[in-house]
Amino acid sequence: MKCDAVLTEAAHEQACSLLLRHIRKGQEQEALCFALWRPSTGATRNSALVFEILPPREGECHLHGNVSFESSYLARVLKFACSRKTGLAFMHNHLSKGWQHMSGKDVIAERDRISPPTRATGLPLVGLTLGVDGSWSARFWTWDGRRFNRTWCDKVRVVGKRLRVTFNDEAMPPPRRRPILRRTIDTWGEACQRDIARLRIGVVGVGSVGLMVAEMLARIGIEKLVLIDPDRVELHNLDRLLYATQENVGEYKVELASKHLRNGATAKNFELWPHKNPIQHKSSWDAALDCDVLFSAVDRPLPKDVLNRIAYAHCIPVISGGVFIDTKPDGTLGQATWSVSTVGPGRRCLRCDGQYTTSDVIMERDGSLDDPAYVRSTRGSSDVPTNQNVFPFSANAASFMVIEMVRLIVAANWWPDTGSKLHYSLIPNRLQLERAQCASTCSVYENIAQGDRYRYPFLMEAVGEPPLSALKTPFGRVRDWGIKVLQALRRRN
């Protein structure tokens, strides 16, 4: 298993304020502190989600160019970590930039002094070193029964209004400049390209919008791409599904995408993992937890809810996009809009944005959304189409989504925040920017950095589970009762 470390933006800023306070005053002085972390386990990656800083109290640290701490400080934070059932992280700073290695004294401190008592938490010690430019390095110290072994992380991510990533170049060598990417690299520079290319990106839903997102990612040099979609190509997809022809009808969308993306990818070492199970299936859930950024191109409430909760509980930014078209009764275009929302710590979640409700999720979970009688009784005539879309609208939404990802990575500190949502309306030709936070009672936002502690209630464990509509649940009986009531009310009116 590979290892990563993740800090919420709030934890990163507090740690920088504490550890770099002397540097910012012009003093060459190191500092240290402890922090709490929780595990996030994907299919091939273990991540430490660092969410709370535990500063030293007066007398617990001693500054002498280097820095040391009293055993009472370690005992205090260790007791607190055990009471919270979290892991313990040790943080200190160095006086240089970029990914930081360890001195002999650093190794002795983490391996021999801090790791042994930290075994009481049941989790490895995570060591993190901060450079003067805000870059992090990280490693796990694991006990094999005889000694503590160090495993360096591949990268450290800071997740919030931006996505800051520090890569371990030894574990993940930066890609070499390729002539095929000359125009791309000349646009935002080699440093940004190295960061973008090495991210593992997941695209959930490879229909009209998602497949174009995947194509753009492959073209800009992304090396690792995960595709998740259980659907097959249908005849009505052909007017807006990239690459699809009548010969592809019945083929899995991820298979169609894989074939063409591998041909068009510009990265030298392009890797692609297609998954035919829905995102609420355990195998696809685990694959999503391996990603650094996720794209949501789904229109059903259940997968939206899954991705929304991953964004906060596992600190993985999710960029969600979609198209809505209102058709008049005479069949002409009434309005068309498309929007892009970026969700995760520090941003409004998809549920608070009104993109779905909990009742929508339950209705899908028990099969009500696939019941024509129920849809007709609650949403009017079933003759009215609900999934209209055309290729140019999908292309615009996909472009917005990829641009938002690029902005997350390449934005300088002085760039203005894009807020929680970009919304474009076709008729007035107007682009709106929305800035809003989650409701104070939002249960999704409360789960920030819960990691593996958070259990998604509708996660499907077994391969070959029956379709959701076939499940016999109490919600099914409520649905049947609701249909009868609504039909009676309709007859009365």
DAFEN-V372638 format. One record per helix or strand of 3 or more residues. SS is the DSSP state (H for helix, E for strand). FROM is the first residue (numbers start at 1). LEN is the number of residues. If there is no record, write none. Layout:
SS_FROM_LEN / SS_FROM_LEN
//
This chain:
E_2_7 / H_9_11 / H_23_3 / E_32_10 / E_45_10 / E_61_3 / E_67_3 / H_71_14 / E_87_7 / H_104_18 / E_125_6 / E_136_8 / E_148_5 / E_155_5 / E_163_5 / H_179_10 / H_190_8 / E_200_5 / H_208_12 / E_224_5 / H_235_3 / H_246_3 / H_253_12 / E_271_5 / H_282_8 / E_293_4 / H_301_13 / E_317_11 / E_333_11 / H_358_8 / H_368_3 / H_372_8 / H_391_20 / E_421_5 / E_430_5 / H_445_3 / H_451_3 / H_468_3 / H_474_19
//
